[in-house]
Amino acid sequence: MEIYELTAAETARAIKKREFSASDAVKAGFARMAKYEGVVNACITIIEEDALKRASEIDGRISRGEDAGPLAGVPYIAKDNFCTRGVRTTCSSRILENWVPNYNASAINYMNKAGAVLMAKANLDEFAMGSSTENSIIGPTKNPRDLNRVPGGSSGGSAAAVAAGYAPIALGSDTGGSVRLPAAFCGIQGLKPSYGEVSRYGIVAYCSALDQVSPLARSVEDLALAMEAIARPDPNDTTCDAYDRPKFGDALAMRDLKGKNIGVFAGFEAEQMDADLYKALTRAGDMCREAGASVRPIDLPISVKYGVATYYVTALADASSKLGCYDGIRYGTRVDGPTLTDMYVNTRTASFGEEVRRRIILGTCLLTEGFYQNYYGPALKVRTKMAEEFESLFEEYDAYLLPNAPSMPYLLGTKETDPNRMYLGDVFTVPISLGGLPGISLNMGFTDGGLPLSVQIAGPRYGDSKVLGIASVLERMIGRPAVCSPKKLEEAA
């Protein structure tokens, strides 16, 4: 097996045993990147010199018998909305295309402390606003499983990089499905932790009430390893809850699901989603039953009926406030004009993409008098009702299964032209975000045509370990996804 095919756990173990070096692991990742990045387009900024230097430092620590951390020498990639000291952070936007932060996001510091090596900053939809990674200053990222299709969004670059074998692990951010959807579309595993589990400090915000730092990998074990590195209290983030996290890796000891109550979401018509995805959901329920769980259908009428509307009212209002700081004065691109107002208008018109401008306008409108009372205020009340619905559900169930998306990865350029269709594609992911719940996108194999199948596993808030444990049981039954076939990439390269 080649180094790039190994998981993060396997890579770290091999480096510590000196079967190969951290430098070898990082070079293997860059070799994959050099070979396929021209067609995949997953990365905005590549940090080769610094990565190789850090890998050499890790090798030196190991040779001296020092503890180099649980992720010693493991290459990883971070979405380009994570602040990185001395390395530009663009958020895929012209307004920040040359911005270089002077500090790291907490999650980057935690990964560094664990011994991981940052290789690159990944492509995303501008300011994490999108579901396809097509809205970017460097152009769209392509799905390594099928280069004619989108990788999902907004963390599509992170997911594509892991699927293509650039690195075994990546960090993204999930607001309404921005890690779970790319994981599903690219055929890997992705976890959105409970809100408050991981520090958001140093993440350029889309919606502070929903954003969560989230890992992507090719195994559930790697998701647990990443969570042990990044999930901890942080005084820099008041929304990051101060409590002792469990050892997430312990959840992987779960061997069956005896005594577990699992719900399978049935609050939709089978005809409303792709037939293969519906079969994957049904199969996941059957596998839970085979593993010893009690499995029953469930419905969540409030979350399904009002989830998408509640999410977009809440998120867009928050986003319009967050993006107000990009005015061409304090930092970022400036386009001058004869007056201050003209400068504001010129800067924001020239530097924000169409989707970001649309969301700013809608969000600003929602916060004006009248619209606030008729839409934003009621949306907050509905969100409370949804939280109560989930709380009632988890009094009886340990977890529930539902789809990630109603469709397979769609063709490039087909959905972004209709924002309403794009927004409705989040119907299964946004309720989990609004409830602050943990959710895993678990790969369920592939169709005969090679497109990924998936299921989403959701659990109670702060039940991240429980969800990881259930996912690990199913992964052992299904098999973990591999790096995508080099032959498919070479055909297009």
C-alpha positions in Angstrom: 0.0 0.0 0.0 1.3 3.5 -0.9 1.8 6.1 1.8 -1.0 8.3 0.4 -3.5 5.5 0.8 -3.0 5.2 4.5 -5.3 6.8 7.1 -4.1 9.4 9.5 -3.9 6.8 12.3 -1.9 4.4 10.2 0.4 7.2 9.0 1.1 8.4 12.6 1.8 4.9 13.8 4.1 4.1 10.9 6.1 7.4 11.4 6.5 6.7 15.1 7.8 3.2 14.3 10.1 4.8 11.8 8.7 2.7 8.9 8.9 5.9 7.0 9.4 9.5 7.9 7.1 12.5 8.3 9.0 14.0 5.4 8.1 10.9 3.3 4.4 11.3 4.2 4.3 15.0 3.3 6.2 14.4 0.0 3.8 11.7 -1.0 0.9 14.1 -0.5 2.6 16.8 -2.6 3.3 14.2 -5.3 -0.4 13.4 -5.5 -1.2 17.1 -5.5 1.4 17.8 -8.3 -0.1 15.0 -10.4 -3.8 15.8 -10.0 -4.4 19.3 -8.8 -4.5 20.6 -12.3 -7.8 18.9 -12.8 -9.2 18.7 -9.3 -8.5 22.3 -8.3 -8.9 21.6 -4.6 -6.4 24.1 -3.1 -6.0 27.9 -3.1 -2.6 28.2 -1.4 0.0 25.4 -1.3 2.5 25.6 1.6 5.2 23.2 0.4 8.3 24.8 1.8 6.9 25.4 5.3 5.3 21.9 5.4 8.6 20.1 4.5 10.4 22.2 7.1 7.9 21.2 9.8 8.0 17.6 8.7 11.8 17.6 9.1 11.3 19.1 12.6 8.9 16.3 13.5 11.4 13.7 12.2 14.1 15.3 14.4 11.9 15.0 17.5 11.1 11.4 16.8 14.8 10.5 16.3 15.6 12.1 19.7 12.9 9.9 21.3 10.6 12.8 22.0 6.8 12.6 21.9 5.8 14.3 18.6 2.1 14.1 19.3 -0.8 11.8 18.4 -0.8 13.0 14.8 3.0 13.1 14.4 3.9 13.9 10.9 0.4 13.5 9.5 -0.3 15.8 6.5 -3.6 17.8 6.7 -5.3 20.5 4.7 -7.4 23.4 6.1 -10.3 25.2 4.5 -9.3 28.7 3.4 -11.5 30.4 6.0 -9.1 29.3 8.8 -6.7 32.0 9.8 -3.1 30.9 9.4 -0.3 33.1 10.6 1.9 34.3 7.7 -0.1 32.4 5.1 -2.9 34.2 3.2 -6.5 33.5 4.1 -8.8 34.4 1.2 -12.2 32.8 1.9 -12.2 32.4 -1.9 -13.1 36.1 -2.2 -11.5 38.9 -4.1 -11.9 41.2 -1.1 -9.5 39.1 0.9 -7.3 37.6 -1.9 -4.1 39.2 -0.5 -4.9 39.2 3.2 -2.3 37.5 5.5 -3.4 37.0 9.1 -0.9 37.5 12.0 -2.4 34.7 14.1 -3.7 31.1 13.8 -7.2 29.8 14.3 -7.3 27.8 17.5 -8.0 24.6 15.6 -4.8 25.2 13.6 -2.8 25.6 16.8 -4.4 22.5 18.2 -3.5 20.4 15.1 0.0 21.8 15.2 0.3 20.8 18.9 -0.8 17.3 18.0 2.0 17.0 15.5 0.1 17.4 12.2 1.6 19.2 9.2 -0.4 21.8 7.3 0.1 21.3 3.5 -2.4 23.7 1.9 -5.4 25.9 2.2 -8.5 24.4 0.5 -10.9 25.9 -1.9 -14.5 26.8 -0.8 -17.6 28.7 -1.9 -16.9 32.3 -1.2 -17.2 33.1 2.5 -18.6 29.5 2.9 -21.8 30.5 1.1 -22.8 27.7 -1.2 -23.2 24.0 -1.7 -21.0 23.2 -4.6 -17.6 25.0 -4.3 -18.2 26.7 -7.7 -18.3 30.3 -6.2 -14.6 30.8 -5.9 -11.9 33.2 -7.1 -9.9 30.2 -8.4 -12.9 28.6 -10.1 -14.8 25.4 -9.2 -13.3 22.4 -7.5 -14.2 19.1 -9.3 -15.3 15.9 -7.6 -12.4 13.4 -7.8 -15.0 10.5 -8.0 -16.4 12.1 -11.2 -14.7 15.2 -12.6 -17.9 16.3 -14.3 -19.6 16.8 -11.0 -19.4 19.1 -8.0 -17.7 18.0 -4.8 -20.4 19.6 -2.6 -19.9 22.8 -0.6 -18.9 24.8 1.0 -15.9 22.7 2.2 -15.6 21.0 -1.2 -11.9 21.6 -1.6 -11.2 19.9 1.8 -13.3 16.9 0.8 -11.9 16.6 -2.7 -8.3 16.7 -1.3 -8.9 13.9 1.1 -10.7 11.8 -1.5 -7.9 12.3 -4.1 -5.2 11.3 -1.6 -3.5 14.6 -1.0 -3.8 14.2 2.8 -5.6 11.7 5.0 -7.4 14.4 7.0 -8.7 17.9 6.4 -10.5 20.6 8.4 -13.6 22.3 7.1 -16.4 24.4 8.6 -20.1 23.3 8.7 -22.8 25.8 9.1 -25.8 24.1 7.4 -24.2 21.0 5.9 -20.9 22.4 4.5 -18.9 19.4 5.6 -21.5 16.6 5.6 -22.6 17.4 2.0 -19.0 17.4 0.5 -18.2 14.2 2.5 -21.2 12.6 1.0 -20.5 13.8 -2.5 -16.8 12.8 -2.5 -17.3 9.4 -0.8 -15.5 10.0 2.5 -16.4 10.5 6.2 -17.2 13.9 7.7 -18.3 15.0 11.2 -20.1 18.1 12.2 -19.6 18.3 16.0 -22.1 19.6 18.5 -22.3 23.3 18.5 -19.8 24.5 21.2 -17.7 21.4 21.1 -14.8 23.0 19.0 -13.5 26.5 19.2 -14.5 28.8 16.3 -11.7 31.4 17.2 -9.9 32.4 14.0 -12.5 31.1 11.6 -13.9 33.8 9.3 -17.5 33.7 10.3 -20.5 33.1 8.0 -23.0 32.6 10.9 -21.6 32.6 14.4 -24.8 31.0 15.8 -24.3 27.9 13.6 -20.6 27.6 12.4 -18.6 24.6 13.6 -15.1 23.5 12.8 -15.5 20.0 11.4 -13.0 17.2 10.3 -13.1 15.1 7.1 -11.3 11.9 6.7 -11.4 8.4 5.1 -12.1 6.6 8.4 -14.2 7.1 11.5 -11.0 6.5 13.6 -9.4 9.5 12.0 -12.5 11.6 12.8 -12.1 10.6 16.4 -8.3 11.4 16.3 -9.0 14.8 14.9 -11.7 15.5 17.6 -9.2 14.6 20.3 -6.9 17.2 18.9 -9.3 20.1 18.3 -12.2 19.6 20.7 -11.3 21.4 23.9 -12.3 24.6 25.9 -10.9 27.9 24.5 -11.1 31.1 26.5 -10.9 33.0 23.1 -14.3 31.7 22.1 -17.2 32.2 24.6 -19.4 29.8 22.5 -17.0 27.0 23.1 -18.3 25.2 26.2 -15.9 24.7 29.1 -16.2 21.1 30.1 -13.9 18.0 30.0 -14.4 16.3 26.6 -14.4 12.5 26.5 -11.7 10.5 24.9 -13.4 10.2 21.5 -11.3 7.2 20.5 -12.8 5.2 23.3 -16.1 5.2 21.3 -14.4 3.0 18.7 -14.4 0.1 21.1 -18.1 -0.3 20.4 -18.5 -3.7 18.7 -22.3 -3.9 18.2 -25.5 -1.9 18.8 -27.2 -4.1 21.3 -29.5 -2.1 23.5 -29.5 0.9 21.2 -32.6 2.5 19.9 -32.1 3.9 16.4 -34.7 5.9 14.5 -34.8 6.0 10.7 -36.2 9.2 9.4 -39.4 8.6 7.4 -40.8 12.1 7.1 -40.5 12.3 3.3 -41.7 10.5 0.2 -39.3 8.0 -1.3 -40.0 9.6 -4.7 -38.5 12.9 -3.4 -35.0 11.6 -3.4 -32.7 9.6 -5.6 -33.6 5.9 -5.5 -30.0 4.7 -4.7 -29.8 7.1 -1.8 -33.1 5.9 -0.4 -31.8 2.3 -0.7 -28.7 3.3 1.2 -30.8 4.7 4.0 -32.9 1.6 4.1 -29.7 -0.6 4.1 -28.2 1.4 7.0 -31.3 0.8 9.0 -31.1 -2.9 8.2 -27.5 -3.0 9.2 -28.3 -1.4 12.6 -30.8 -4.1 13.1 -28.3 -6.8 12.2 -25.9 -5.2 14.8 -28.5 -5.7 17.5 -30.3 -2.3 17.6 -34.0 -1.7 17.8 -34.8 0.2 14.7 -38.1 2.1 14.1 -39.2 4.8 11.7 -39.5 8.4 13.0 -40.9 11.7 11.8 -39.8 15.3 12.7 -42.6 17.4 11.3 -41.4 20.8 12.5 -37.8 20.3 11.4 -38.7 19.1 8.0 -41.4 21.6 7.2 -39.7 24.7 8.5 -36.0 23.8 8.6 -34.8 25.3 5.4 -36.7 28.5 5.8 -35.6 28.9 9.4 -32.0 28.2 8.5 -31.8 30.7 5.7 -33.6 33.5 7.6 -31.3 33.0 10.6 -28.0 32.5 8.7 -28.5 35.3 6.2 -29.4 37.8 8.8 -26.2 36.8 10.8 -24.1 36.9 7.6 -25.2 40.4 6.6 -24.0 41.6 10.0 -20.7 39.7 9.8 -19.8 40.9 6.4 -20.3 44.5 7.3 -16.7 44.8 8.3 -15.5 44.4 4.7 -15.6 48.0 3.7 -12.3 48.6 2.0 -10.9 50.7 4.9 -9.4 48.5 7.6 -8.2 45.6 5.5 -8.8 43.8 2.2 -9.3 45.1 -1.3 -10.3 48.7 -1.8 -11.9 50.2 -5.0 -11.8 54.0 -4.7 -14.6 56.4 -5.5 -15.3 60.2 -5.4 -17.1 59.9 -2.0 -16.9 57.6 1.0 -20.2 56.0 0.0 -19.0 55.5 -3.6 -15.9 53.8 -2.2 -18.1 51.4 -0.1 -20.3 50.6 -3.0 -17.5 50.2 -5.5 -15.4 48.0 -3.1 -18.3 45.6 -2.2 -19.7 45.4 -5.7 -16.4 44.6 -7.3 -15.1 42.3 -4.5 -18.1 40.2 -3.5 -19.4 37.5 -5.8 -23.0 37.2 -6.9 -24.1 34.7 -4.2 -22.5 36.7 -1.4 -24.1 39.9 -2.6 -27.5 38.1 -2.7 -27.2 36.8 0.8 -26.0 40.2 2.2 -29.0 41.9 0.6 -31.5 39.3 1.8 -30.0 39.3 5.3 -30.0 43.1 5.6 -33.6 43.2 4.5 -34.6 40.6 7.1 -33.1 42.8 9.8 -35.1 45.9 8.8 -38.2 47.0 10.7 -41.2 44.9 9.6 -39.2 42.1 8.1 -37.5 41.5 11.5 -40.9 41.2 13.3 -42.5 39.1 10.5 -39.5 36.8 9.7 -36.4 36.9 11.8 -38.2 36.9 15.2 -40.5 34.0 14.3 -37.5 32.1 12.9 -35.8 32.2 16.3 -39.0 30.9 17.9 -39.3 28.0 15.4 -35.6 27.2 16.0 -36.5 26.8 19.7 -39.4 24.5 18.8 -37.1 22.4 16.7 -34.7 22.1 19.6 -37.6 20.9 21.7 -38.5 18.4 19.0 -35.0 16.9 19.0 -34.9 16.9 22.8 -38.1 14.8 22.9 -36.7 12.5 20.2 -33.5 11.7 22.1 -35.3 10.9 25.3 -36.2 7.7 23.4 -33.6 7.2 20.8 -29.8 7.0 20.9 -29.4 8.3 17.3 -31.3 8.6 14.1 -30.5 8.0 10.4 -31.4 10.3 7.6 -30.1 11.2 4.2 -27.4 13.9 3.6 -29.0 15.1 0.4 -32.0 14.3 -1.8 -29.8 13.8 -4.9 -26.5 12.4 -6.0 -23.6 14.8 -6.7 -24.9 17.0 -9.5 -23.2 18.1 -12.7 -21.0 21.2 -12.6 -22.9 24.4 -13.5 -26.4 23.0 -13.2 -27.6 24.1 -9.7 -25.9 27.4 -9.0 -28.0 29.1 -11.7 -31.1 28.4 -9.6 -30.4 29.4 -5.9 -33.8 28.1 -4.8 -32.9 24.6 -5.9 -29.5 24.9 -4.2 -31.1 26.0 -0.9 -33.6 23.2 -0.9 -30.7 20.7 -1.3 -29.9 21.4 2.3 -33.2 20.0 3.6 -31.7 17.1 5.5 -28.6 18.9 6.9 -29.8 22.2 8.2 -32.1 20.8 11.0 -29.1 19.1 12.6 -27.3 22.5 12.6 -30.2 24.4 14.0 -30.5 21.9 16.8 -26.8 22.2 17.6 -26.5 18.4 17.2 -23.6 16.2 16.1 -24.0 14.6 12.6 -21.8 12.2 10.7 -21.9 11.7 6.9 -20.9 8.0 6.6 -20.0 6.5 3.2 -22.2 3.6 2.3 -20.3 2.4 -0.8 -20.8 3.4 -4.4 -23.2 2.9 -7.2 -22.3 0.7 -10.2 -21.3 4.0 -11.9 -18.9 4.8 -9.1 -20.9 7.6 -7.5 -20.8 7.7 -3.7 -23.7 6.7 -1.4 -24.0 7.9 2.1 -26.2 8.2 5.2 -26.2 10.8 7.9 -26.2 9.7 11.6 -27.4 12.3 14.1 -27.3 12.2 17.9 -28.1 14.3 20.9 -26.2 17.4 21.6 -22.8 16.5 23.1 -23.4 12.9 22.0 -20.5 13.1 19.6 -18.8 10.0 21.0 -22.1 8.1 20.8 -22.4 9.0 17.1 -18.8 8.1 16.4 -19.3 4.7 18.1 -22.4 3.9 16.0 -20.6 5.1 12.8 -17.6 2.9 13.6 -19.8 -0.2 14.0 -21.4 0.5 10.6 -18.1 1.3 9.0 -16.7 -2.1 10.0 -19.7 -3.7 8.3 -19.5 -1.6 5.1 -15.7 -1.1 4.8 -14.1 2.3 4.9 -13.8 4.3 1.6 -10.5 4.3 -0.2 -8.6 7.0 -2.1 -10.3 7.5 -5.5 -9.0 5.5 -8.4 -5.9 7.2 -10.0 -7.1 5.8 -13.4 -10.1 8.0 -13.4 -8.0 11.1 -12.7 -5.4 10.1 -15.2 -8.1 9.9 -17.9 -8.8 13.5 -17.4 -5.3 14.7 -16.6 
